[in-house]
Amino acid sequence: MTPLTASLEKGYNVSSTRREGSYMFTGFSQETSEFMMNLALNNDRPWFERHREIYERSLKRPMDELAKEVMAEMVRRFPDDPFELHVSRIYRDARRLFGRGPYKEELWFSIKPSRNMEGGGNLFFGIDALSWQIGGDYWRDPKGMAGFRKSMDDDPEPFLKLVRWFNGQDYFTLHGYDYSRKKGHADDELSPWYNKKNFWMMHREPFNEKLFSHDFVTLCADDLSALMPFYRYFLRVYGYGA
């Protein structure tokens, strides 16, 4: 259980997703970290092809399995909410290498209302050679972020309630890029969010043994469930399904 368990929304049963007596996701391993560390030092096609079997076994397969199980658990807990799963590919866009190697040195999966959304709220998990990260974010163009600020101007109380919950915990931290010219807000509690170009709420830990067992599925689902009130708020701001 994460430190946020007591803060989760009520009304669902937290249990592991077990399939016919066996688990799909059996964990990452130290080999996962070692592969990603070596990839960062040897980011080229010949090296990757020589080590493709390790990539498939230690990174791709467990990431796919974890993503599918966490997605299934989120659907079970929140059957009326829109979710679509996206698992990142390890291949970088060849048009955007900018002097980097052809392979990503971290992998992610994200859950959002629609893969075709050009913004809006996401729930995510990511892993690299040294750490894992989990959280939620809100990415929009300037017009979209203006809509987010307007939602706080028109009716500050709903988001203020979420901010007060966020400020009362110490598991997730707020990150993002601020406008160089402050937008300002009369309420000091809302100001750190009001002045963001975009933002993400994230918990990060070193690569550790939490990743090595099926119990990590429940940990991920608990963490993402804790952020569901934000996910739903961003849905309303984005206008998804309206």
QUIHUUR-V396981 format. One record per helix or strand of 2 or more residues. SS is the DSSP state (h for helix, s for strand). FROM is the first residue (numbers start at 1). TO is the last residue. If there is no record, write none. Layout:
BEGIN
ss=SS from=FROM to=TO
ss=SS from=FROM to=TO
END
This chain:
BEGIN
ss=h from=5 to=7
ss=h from=30 to=41
ss=h from=45 to=50
ss=h from=52 to=77
ss=s from=84 to=87
ss=h from=94 to=96
ss=s from=106 to=112
ss=s from=120 to=128
ss=s from=131 to=139
ss=h from=142 to=154
ss=h from=156 to=167
ss=s from=173 to=178
ss=h from=188 to=194
ss=s from=196 to=206
ss=h from=209 to=212
ss=h from=215 to=226
ss=h from=228 to=238
END
